[in-house]
Amino acid sequence: MLVSSLGCVVLLSSPIFGQGGILYPQESESRDVQSLDGIWNFRISSQGDPEQGFDEEWYIHELRKTGNVVPMPVPSSYNHITVDRSVRDFVGVVWYDRIFYVPSSWLGQRVWLRFDSAHYSAYVVLSLR
């Protein structure tokens, strides 16, 4: 099954926490774990219009179909990846999306999504296609 995930992170920050004491899901005979780390499409909203992505409904289509996107590694801090000052120094609404496949064994099952280091104010949109 193909799933498109579009995550809008409002005032995204990427604090770096130590690994000590933090619990992470572990794969086992009864639990599948699928990492979504990798390259995601990335786009910033207009500095003067933080609602741009919502108003233009970027979440309905793949992000690359809404305008120019930058390939962005996740996890990372976008402020440290690009040399473009307008992105590096940006504080505001940013959008990420990625297409991934869900194992057929997950159909009809409860599935948990875990987002580490996302800002406390974030929207996640899943689209089954």
C-alpha positions in Angstrom: 0.0 0.0 0.0 1.3 3.4 -0.9 1.0 6.1 1.6 1.9 9.8 1.2 2.9 11.6 4.3 2.9 15.3 4.5 4.1 16.9 7.7 3.8 20.6 8.4 5.9 21.7 11.3 5.1 25.1 12.7 8.2 27.0 13.9 10.2 23.8 13.5 13.1 23.3 15.9 15.5 20.5 16.1 16.9 20.2 19.7 19.5 17.6 20.1 19.0 15.3 23.0 21.2 12.7 24.4 20.2 9.0 24.0 20.4 8.2 27.7 17.1 7.4 29.2 14.9 7.8 26.1 12.9 4.8 25.2 12.6 3.9 21.5 10.5 1.1 20.0 12.4 -2.0 19.2 11.6 -4.5 16.5 10.5 -7.9 17.7 8.5 -11.0 16.7 5.3 -9.1 17.5 6.4 -5.5 16.5 7.4 -4.2 13.1 9.4 -1.0 13.1 9.8 1.1 10.0 12.1 4.1 10.0 11.1 7.1 7.9 14.6 8.6 8.2 16.0 9.6 4.8 15.5 12.3 2.2 12.2 14.2 2.4 10.9 17.0 0.3 11.1 20.4 2.1 9.6 23.7 1.5 9.2 26.9 3.6 6.1 29.1 3.7 6.5 32.7 2.7 8.0 34.7 5.6 5.1 37.2 5.4 2.4 34.5 5.0 2.7 31.6 7.4 -0.7 30.3 6.3 0.4 30.0 2.7 0.6 26.2 2.7 -2.8 25.8 4.3 -4.4 28.5 2.1 -3.0 26.9 -1.1 -3.7 23.4 0.3 -0.2 22.0 -0.1 -1.3 19.0 1.9 -3.6 17.7 -0.9 -0.8 17.0 -3.4 2.8 15.9 -3.3 4.8 18.9 -2.0 6.9 18.9 -5.2 3.7 19.7 -7.2 3.1 22.9 -5.2 6.4 24.6 -6.1 10.1 24.3 -5.6 11.2 21.9 -2.9 14.6 21.1 -1.4 15.7 17.6 -0.7 16.3 17.5 3.1 17.7 14.7 5.2 15.7 13.7 8.2 16.7 13.7 10.9 18.6 17.0 10.6 18.2 20.7 11.3 17.4 22.4 8.1 19.2 25.5 9.5 22.5 23.5 9.3 22.0 21.8 5.9 21.7 24.6 3.4 24.0 27.5 2.6 21.0 29.5 1.3 20.6 32.3 4.0 16.9 32.6 3.4 16.5 28.9 4.5 19.3 28.8 7.0 18.0 31.8 9.0 14.3 31.1 8.5 12.0 30.9 11.5 8.4 30.1 10.6 6.2 27.4 9.0 8.0 24.7 7.1 6.6 21.6 5.3 8.0 18.2 4.7 6.6 15.3 2.7 7.6 11.8 1.7 6.0 8.8 0.0 6.5 5.5 1.8 5.0 2.0 1.6 3.2 0.3 4.4 3.5 -3.5 4.7 0.3 -5.3 3.8 0.5 -7.1 7.2 -0.4 -3.7 8.8 -3.8 -3.6 7.2 -6.5 -3.5 9.8 -3.9 -3.1 12.6 -3.3 -0.1 14.9 -0.2 1.7 13.7 1.7 4.3 15.8 3.7 7.1 14.2 6.5 8.6 16.3 8.1 11.9 15.3 11.2 12.8 17.2 12.5 16.4 17.5 9.4 17.9 15.8 8.2 21.2 17.3 5.5 21.0 19.9 3.1 22.5 17.3 3.0 20.2 14.3 0.4 18.9 11.9 0.7 15.5 10.2 -1.4 14.5 7.2 -1.5 10.9 6.0 -3.0 10.1 2.6 -3.7 6.6 1.5 -3.2 6.2 -2.2 
